[in-house]
Amino acid sequence: MMNRPEKEHTPLEGMDNEQIKRFALFLFEENQNKSKQLDEMIARLDEIGKDLKEANRKIDSLTDALLKANSKAEKAAIECKLRDKEYKKLEKKHNALVERLSLMNNQTYASSKSLKGIDRKKVVKGKHDDKDN
């Protein structure tokens, strides 16, 4: 069956001249319609291409802005780390100075004998002290 030649069938077989003429007009109209559809599709593809180019430009612009913002954020983070280190150094110095001041105050005022041994007498008020005689 496979080796047997097949007879080609053409749509024009068995048609008279009038039918062939109408079939040719039908095919011509179909070709015109398909051509219009193709032109509309090409125009739409051109619009889509323009839209894509514009979107790509916007994406490039946003990407550049994002990279700049990222760079600024990285710089700010580095500055923040440096400030934190400086703050910790200053805090250590401050704590050391407070401790030294405390020691100096203890050495200066804690061993003072002038306050030791003094009896502080409380003044006792009588009930008639505020009144005139």
C-alpha positions as CSV (number, residue, x, y, z in Angstrom):
1,M,0.0,0.0,0.0
2,M,2.8,2.4,0.7
3,N,4.5,2.0,-2.6
4,R,1.4,2.6,-4.5
5,P,1.4,6.2,-6.1
6,E,-1.5,8.3,-4.9
7,K,-3.5,10.3,-7.4
8,E,-3.3,14.0,-6.6
9,H,-6.7,15.6,-6.2
10,T,-7.1,19.2,-7.3
11,P,-10.1,21.3,-6.3
12,L,-10.7,22.3,-9.9
13,E,-11.5,18.8,-11.2
14,G,-15.0,18.6,-12.4
15,M,-15.7,22.4,-12.3
16,D,-16.9,24.4,-15.3
17,N,-15.4,27.8,-16.1
18,E,-18.0,29.8,-14.1
19,Q,-17.3,27.7,-11.0
20,I,-13.6,28.1,-11.5
21,K,-14.1,31.9,-11.8
22,R,-16.1,32.1,-8.6
23,F,-13.6,29.9,-6.8
24,A,-10.8,32.2,-7.9
25,L,-12.7,35.3,-6.7
26,F,-13.3,33.6,-3.4
27,L,-9.6,32.7,-3.0
28,F,-8.6,36.3,-4.0
29,E,-11.0,37.7,-1.3
30,E,-9.6,35.3,1.3
31,N,-6.1,36.3,0.3
32,Q,-7.1,40.0,0.7
33,N,-8.6,39.3,4.2
34,K,-5.5,37.4,5.3
35,S,-3.3,40.2,4.0
36,K,-5.3,42.8,6.0
37,Q,-5.1,40.6,9.1
38,L,-1.3,40.2,8.6
39,D,-0.9,44.0,8.2
40,E,-2.9,44.6,11.4
41,M,-0.8,42.1,13.3
42,I,2.5,43.6,12.0
43,A,1.2,47.1,13.1
44,R,0.3,45.7,16.5
45,L,3.7,44.0,16.8
46,D,5.4,47.4,15.9
47,E,3.4,49.0,18.8
48,I,4.4,46.2,21.1
49,G,8.0,46.6,20.1
50,K,7.8,50.4,20.8
51,D,6.2,49.7,24.2
52,L,8.9,47.2,25.0
53,K,11.7,49.7,24.1
54,E,10.1,52.3,26.3
55,A,9.7,49.8,29.2
56,N,13.4,48.8,28.8
57,R,14.4,52.5,29.0
58,K,12.3,52.9,32.2
59,I,13.8,49.7,33.6
60,D,17.3,50.9,32.8
61,S,16.6,54.3,34.5
62,L,15.1,52.6,37.6
63,T,18.1,50.2,37.7
64,D,20.5,53.1,37.6
65,A,18.6,54.9,40.4
66,L,18.5,51.7,42.5
67,L,22.3,51.2,42.0
68,K,22.9,54.8,43.2
69,A,20.6,54.4,46.2
70,N,22.3,51.1,47.0
71,S,25.7,52.8,46.8
72,K,24.6,55.6,49.1
73,A,23.1,53.0,51.6
74,E,26.4,51.1,51.6
75,K,28.3,54.4,52.3
76,A,25.9,55.3,55.1
77,A,26.3,51.8,56.6
78,I,30.1,52.1,56.6
79,E,29.8,55.6,58.2
80,C,27.5,54.2,60.8
81,K,29.9,51.4,61.7
82,L,32.8,53.9,62.0
83,R,30.6,56.1,64.3
84,D,29.7,53.1,66.4
85,K,33.4,52.2,66.8
86,E,34.2,55.8,67.7
87,Y,31.3,55.9,70.1
88,K,32.5,52.8,71.8
89,K,36.0,54.2,72.2
90,L,34.7,57.4,73.6
91,E,32.4,55.5,76.0
92,K,35.4,53.5,77.3
93,K,37.3,56.7,77.8
94,H,34.3,58.2,79.6
95,N,33.9,55.2,81.9
96,A,37.6,55.3,82.7
97,L,37.5,59.0,83.5
98,V,34.4,58.5,85.7
99,E,36.2,55.7,87.5
100,R,39.3,57.8,88.0
101,L,37.2,60.7,89.3
102,S,35.4,58.5,91.7
103,L,38.8,57.2,93.0
104,M,40.1,60.7,93.3
105,N,37.0,61.8,95.2
106,N,37.4,58.8,97.5
107,Q,41.0,59.6,98.1
108,T,40.3,63.3,98.7
109,Y,37.2,63.3,100.8
110,A,36.8,59.8,102.3
111,S,39.8,60.0,104.6
112,S,39.0,63.5,105.9
113,K,39.2,63.5,109.7
114,S,37.6,66.9,110.0
115,L,34.1,65.3,109.8
116,K,34.9,62.4,112.1
117,G,34.3,62.7,115.8
118,I,32.1,65.8,115.6
119,D,28.9,65.2,117.4
120,R,26.1,67.0,115.8
121,K,23.8,68.2,118.3
122,K,20.2,68.4,117.4
123,V,18.5,71.5,118.5
124,V,15.5,70.7,120.5
125,K,12.7,73.1,120.2
126,G,10.4,73.7,123.0
127,K,6.8,74.3,122.5
128,H,7.1,78.0,123.4
129,D,10.2,78.8,121.4
130,D,8.3,80.5,118.6
131,K,6.2,82.7,120.8
132,D,7.0,86.1,122.2
133,N,7.4,86.4,126.0
